[in-house]
């Protein structure tokens, strides 16, 4: 019963408008668009950029046009050299059409387009701007980009393309690129594509494909010889991922001339990819940790049920089922209560981590349950008392006092979350 009351309290604070004095709380939202830029060999002394753009429909303004709904937007691409000078500028218009109004509000249906450019080898910044034709709102993203010099007489490798799928048909190999870099939709493996370029005197190379997790630990590795009499070897490979948990990873393909230990690297290509369920907030990168962070509003049995799921997909299903009870709009896949809760967890980890992760501290607990305070009264240098802070929540007629007994910034709560004057009683502390 007490858990339900605490959970209800959390939900009630979602609509409270507070003037934050600590700092602005996190608000993680998906990007307005995704793009990928890949480098491949072109004519001598030239390098090719394959550019792919993906814009979710819910980021565009659709208007009714006959029996259809249409949206249009302008794309502006710049390639900027290390001196800040644009060496390539391209502008073009794109149009999205849907017969279904519900589709226009979907984040899972996208407008996808591509372009190809030829540039000189070098290091660049690729900047992409998108402007909605109806609302005139603009969004911009950028990333570094290296155009390799493939004219040198040595084995070399292109960038690595993530694929959603690939298929052979009528002697042609059709590929669908994965532009946002999230491979969650492929349950057991995901395909990749890259090219290996051989000089005229070579026709084989030893390749090693590896996946590294966030702490640079190898979670997958496979090595093989490539043997080809052609100057360009097009490589399609399947990367198993059914045993890799949710998170951000680095994929690396390395070329060597020998299998001997310590053989020098001839060429290497790397790229990042993610494994993340689209229904979850971007702040959640580990479901086991996310389950532990429910301790303020969930029973231990509910947490154990999520963590004991036999696989990642069942774990996500149980996690979503837990949060569905707090979804103010059950017909929507977006659960704003869940997003707000984990935004607060992320804020707590960023600002209150000391001996423990921020969400486990007293300040973190109060922030997660009640949100940002209306005001904070800080007393870091008092002659006759230890450092302390008072957080005020005017809408709830509550205040919380934190004291730093050690003098090392470890503030502990001296007023209970639920006191004897609270209608909720003190059972929370005895759970």
C-alpha positions in Angstrom: 0.0 0.0 0.0 2.8 2.4 1.0 4.5 1.8 -2.4 1.3 2.8 -4.2 1.1 6.0 -2.2 4.7 6.9 -3.0 4.2 6.1 -6.6 1.0 8.3 -6.6 3.1 11.1 -5.0 5.6 10.8 -7.8 2.9 11.0 -10.4 1.3 14.1 -8.8 4.6 15.9 -9.0 4.8 15.5 -12.7 2.5 18.4 -13.4 3.9 20.7 -10.7 5.6 23.8 -12.2 8.7 24.6 -10.2 11.3 27.2 -10.6 14.5 25.1 -10.5 17.4 26.7 -8.6 19.7 23.7 -8.6 20.0 23.5 -12.4 17.7 22.8 -15.3 16.7 19.1 -15.2 17.5 16.9 -18.0 15.0 16.5 -20.8 16.0 13.8 -23.2 14.2 13.7 -26.5 14.9 11.8 -29.7 16.8 13.6 -32.5 14.7 15.5 -35.0 16.4 13.5 -37.8 19.2 11.0 -38.3 21.9 10.9 -41.0 24.8 8.7 -41.9 27.8 9.5 -44.1 30.0 6.7 -45.5 33.3 6.9 -47.4 34.1 4.7 -50.4 36.7 4.6 -53.1 36.2 6.7 -56.2 38.4 7.8 -59.1 42.1 8.3 -58.4 42.8 11.1 -56.0 39.0 11.3 -55.3 36.8 10.0 -52.5 33.1 9.3 -52.5 30.5 10.2 -49.8 27.3 8.2 -49.6 24.9 10.3 -47.6 21.7 8.9 -46.1 19.0 10.9 -44.3 16.1 9.6 -42.1 13.4 11.9 -40.8 10.6 10.4 -38.6 7.1 11.4 -39.7 6.3 12.8 -36.3 9.0 15.4 -36.7 7.3 16.8 -39.8 4.2 19.0 -40.3 1.8 17.2 -42.6 -1.1 19.0 -44.3 -4.2 17.5 -46.0 -4.0 17.4 -49.8 -6.9 15.7 -51.4 -7.0 12.1 -50.1 -3.4 12.3 -48.8 -1.3 14.0 -46.2 1.9 15.6 -47.4 4.9 17.2 -45.8 7.9 18.8 -47.4 11.2 20.0 -46.1 14.5 21.5 -47.4 17.9 19.9 -46.7 21.0 21.9 -46.7 24.4 20.1 -46.5 27.8 21.6 -46.0 31.2 19.9 -46.0 33.6 22.2 -44.1 37.4 21.8 -44.2 39.8 22.2 -41.2 40.2 26.0 -42.0 36.4 26.5 -41.7 35.9 26.9 -45.4 32.9 25.1 -47.1 34.2 22.8 -49.9 30.8 21.4 -50.7 27.3 23.0 -50.4 24.1 21.2 -51.6 20.5 22.2 -51.1 17.5 20.0 -52.1 13.8 19.5 -51.3 12.2 16.3 -50.0 8.5 15.4 -49.8 6.7 12.8 -47.7 3.3 11.4 -48.5 0.9 9.3 -46.4 -2.7 8.2 -46.9 -3.2 7.7 -43.2 -3.4 10.5 -40.6 -2.2 8.2 -37.8 1.0 7.5 -39.8 1.9 11.2 -39.8 2.2 11.1 -36.0 4.4 8.0 -36.0 8.0 8.0 -34.9 8.5 4.6 -36.5 7.7 5.6 -40.1 10.3 7.7 -41.8 11.1 9.8 -44.9 14.4 8.3 -46.2 16.6 9.8 -48.9 20.2 9.5 -50.1 22.8 11.5 -52.1 26.3 10.8 -53.4 29.2 13.3 -53.6 32.8 13.2 -54.9 35.3 15.1 -52.8 39.1 15.3 -52.3 40.6 13.2 -49.5 40.8 15.1 -46.2 39.3 15.8 -42.8 36.1 17.6 -42.7 33.0 18.6 -40.7 29.7 17.5 -42.2 26.9 19.8 -41.2 23.2 19.1 -42.1 20.3 21.4 -41.7 16.6 20.5 -42.2 13.8 23.2 -42.5 10.2 22.2 -42.4 8.4 24.0 -45.3 5.1 24.4 -43.3 6.3 25.5 -39.9 9.7 27.0 -41.1 11.3 25.3 -38.1 15.0 24.4 -38.6 17.1 21.7 -37.0 20.8 21.1 -37.4 23.3 18.3 -36.7 27.0 17.9 -37.5 29.7 15.3 -37.2 33.3 14.9 -38.2 34.0 13.1 -41.5 37.2 11.7 -43.0 37.5 11.1 -46.8 40.3 8.6 -47.2 43.0 8.6 -49.8 42.6 5.3 -51.5 45.2 5.9 -54.2 48.1 4.6 -52.1 49.4 1.2 -53.2 48.3 -0.8 -50.1 45.3 -2.7 -48.9 42.6 -0.3 -47.7 39.0 -0.5 -46.4 35.9 1.6 -46.8 33.6 2.8 -44.0 31.3 0.2 -42.5 27.6 0.4 -43.4 25.0 -1.0 -41.0 22.1 -2.7 -42.8 18.5 -3.3 -42.0 18.5 -6.1 -44.5 20.0 -7.2 -47.8 18.8 -9.6 -50.5 19.8 -11.1 -53.9 17.4 -10.6 -56.8 18.0 -11.1 -60.5 21.7 -11.1 -60.0 21.7 -7.9 -58.1 22.3 -7.4 -54.4 19.8 -5.0 -52.8 20.7 -3.3 -49.5 18.6 -1.2 -47.1 20.9 0.9 -44.8 20.3 1.3 -41.1 20.6 5.1 -40.7 19.9 5.6 -37.0 22.4 3.0 -35.9 20.0 1.1 -33.6 20.1 -2.6 -34.4 17.4 -3.7 -31.9 15.0 -4.7 -34.6 17.3 -7.6 -35.7 16.8 -10.1 -32.9 19.7 -12.6 -33.5 22.1 -10.8 -35.8 22.5 -7.7 -38.0 24.1 -7.4 -41.4 26.9 -5.1 -42.3 28.6 -4.1 -45.6 32.1 -2.8 -46.4 34.6 -2.9 -49.3 38.2 -4.0 -49.2 40.5 -2.6 -51.9 43.5 -4.6 -53.1 46.5 -3.2 -55.0 47.4 -5.0 -58.2 49.9 -7.3 -56.5 47.7 -8.5 -53.6 44.7 -10.8 -53.5 44.3 -11.8 -49.9 44.1 -10.2 -46.5 43.5 -11.3 -42.9 40.5 -9.6 -41.3 39.3 -9.4 -37.7 35.9 -8.1 -36.8 35.3 -7.1 -33.2 32.7 -5.5 -31.0 33.7 -3.4 -28.0 31.4 -2.4 -25.1 31.6 0.9 -23.2 34.6 -0.1 -21.1 36.5 -1.3 -24.2 36.0 -5.0 -23.4 35.6 -7.2 -26.5 32.2 -8.9 -26.5 32.5 -10.4 -30.0 35.5 -11.3 -32.2 35.8 -13.2 -35.5 38.8 -13.5 -37.8 39.0 -14.9 -41.4 41.1 -14.7 -44.6 39.7 -12.8 -47.5 40.8 -14.1 -50.9 39.9 -12.3 -54.0 41.4 -11.8 -57.5 39.3 -8.6 -57.9 40.7 -5.2 -57.0 37.5 -4.5 -54.9 36.0 -7.1 -52.6 32.4 -6.3 -51.4 31.9 -7.9 -48.0 28.5 -8.7 -46.6 28.6 -10.2 -43.1 26.1 -11.1 -40.3 27.1 -10.0 -36.8 25.4 -12.1 -34.0 23.9 -10.0 -31.2 21.3 -12.2 -29.4 23.6 -12.5 -26.4 24.7 -8.8 -26.3 22.7 -6.6 -23.8 21.3 -3.2 -24.5 23.9 -0.5 -24.8 26.3 1.5 -27.0 29.0 -0.4 -28.8 31.9 0.1 -31.2 32.3 -2.2 -34.3 35.8 -2.5 -35.7 37.2 -4.3 -38.8 41.0 -4.6 -39.0 43.1 -5.7 -41.9 46.5 -7.5 -41.5 48.8 -9.3 -43.9 49.5 -12.1 -41.4 47.9 -14.2 -38.7 50.9 -14.0 -36.4 50.5 -12.3 -33.1 51.5 -8.6 -33.2 51.2 -8.4 -36.9 51.0 -4.7 -37.9 47.6 -3.3 -38.9 47.3 -2.5 -42.6 43.9 -0.7 -42.4 41.1 -0.3 -40.0 37.5 1.0 -40.0 35.3 1.6 -36.9 31.8 2.8 -36.3 29.3 2.9 -33.3 26.0 1.3 -33.1 23.4 0.9 -30.3 21.0 -1.7 -29.0 18.1 0.2 -27.5 14.3 -0.4 -27.4 12.5 2.6 -29.0 9.7 2.5 -26.3 12.3 3.3 -23.6 13.7 6.7 -22.7 17.1 7.5 -24.1 18.4 7.8 -20.5 18.0 4.0 -20.0 21.0 2.1 -21.3 20.9 -0.9 -19.0 17.6 -2.6 -18.1 19.0 -4.3 -14.9 20.1 -0.9 -13.6 16.8 0.7 -14.7 15.0 -2.0 -12.7 17.1 -1.3 -9.6 16.4 2.4 -9.9 12.6 1.6 -9.4 13.2 0.9 -5.7 11.4 4.1 -4.6 8.1 3.2 -6.3 8.2 -0.6 -6.8 8.2 -3.6 -4.6 11.3 -5.8 -4.6 9.3 -8.6 -6.1 8.5 -6.4 -9.2 12.1 -5.5 -9.6 13.2 -9.1 -9.2 10.7 -10.2 -11.8 12.1 -7.8 -14.4 15.7 -8.7 -13.7 15.1 -12.5 -13.8 13.6 -12.4 -17.3 15.2 -15.1 -19.5 16.3 -12.7 -22.3 16.5 -9.0 -23.1 13.2 -8.9 -25.0 11.2 -10.5 -22.2 12.9 -8.2 -19.7 11.9 -5.2 -21.8 8.3 -6.5 -22.0 8.0 -6.9 -18.2 9.6 -3.4 -17.7 7.0 -1.8 -20.1 4.2 -3.8 -18.3 5.3 -2.3 -15.0 5.2 1.2 -16.3 2.0 0.8 -18.2 0.0 1.2 -15.0 1.4 4.8 -14.8 0.8 5.6 -18.4 -1.7 8.5 -18.5 -2.4 7.7 -22.2 -2.5 3.8 -22.4 -3.1 3.9 -26.2 0.2 5.7 -26.7 3.6 3.9 -26.7 5.1 7.0 -25.2 5.0 6.9 -21.4 5.7 10.4 -20.1 5.7 9.3 -16.5 8.5 6.8 -17.2 10.4 9.4 -19.2 10.1 11.9 -16.3 11.2 9.4 -13.7 14.4 8.4 -15.6 15.1 12.0 -16.5 15.2 12.6 -12.8 17.4 9.6 -12.2 19.8 10.9 -14.8 19.9 14.3 -13.2 20.5 12.8 -9.8 23.4 10.7 -11.1 24.9 13.8 -12.7 24.6 16.1 -9.7 24.4 14.1 -6.5 26.9 11.3 -7.0 29.3 11.1 -4.1 30.3 7.9 -2.4 27.3 6.3 -4.1 25.6 6.9 -7.5 23.4 10.0 -7.3 20.1 8.1 -7.5 21.0 6.2 -4.3 21.8 9.3 -2.2 19.2 11.1 0.0 19.2 14.1 -2.3 18.8 11.9 -5.3 15.8 10.1 -3.6 14.0 13.3 -2.9 14.7 14.7 -6.3 13.4 11.5 -8.0 10.2 11.4 -5.9 9.4 15.1 -5.8 11.2 16.6 -8.8 13.1 19.9 -8.7 12.4 22.1 -5.6 10.9 25.5 -5.8 13.8 27.0 -4.0 17.0 25.9 -2.3 18.4 27.6 0.8 22.2 26.8 1.0 24.4 27.2 4.0 27.8 25.8 3.0 30.0 27.9 5.4 28.3 28.3 8.8 30.5 29.1 11.8 28.3 27.4 14.4 26.8 24.5 12.4 27.7 22.0 9.8 27.0 22.7 6.1 23.3 22.2 5.2 20.7 22.8 2.6 17.0 23.2 2.7 14.8 22.3 -0.2 11.3 23.9 -0.4 8.3 22.5 -2.2 5.7 25.1 -1.9 2.9 23.3 -3.7 3.2 20.4 -1.2 3.9 22.6 1.8 7.1 20.5 2.4 10.7 21.2 3.1 13.7 18.8 3.3 16.9 19.5 5.3 20.2 17.9 4.2 23.3 18.1 6.5 26.9 17.4 5.5 28.2 15.7 8.7 31.6 14.8 7.2 32.4 18.1 5.5 33.1 16.3 2.2 29.8 17.1 0.4 28.0 14.0 1.6 24.6 15.6 2.4 22.2 13.3 4.4 18.5 13.9 4.9 17.5 14.6 8.5 13.8 15.2 7.8 12.0 12.0 6.7 10.3 11.8 3.4 7.1 10.9 5.3 6.8 12.3 8.8 4.1 11.8 11.4 2.1 14.8 10.1 1.9 13.3 6.7 -1.4 11.6 5.7 0.8 8.8 4.3 2.3 7.9 7.7 5.9 6.7 8.3 5.6 3.2 6.9 7.9 4.1 4.0 10.9 4.0 6.3 10.0 0.6 7.6 9.6 -1.3 4.4 
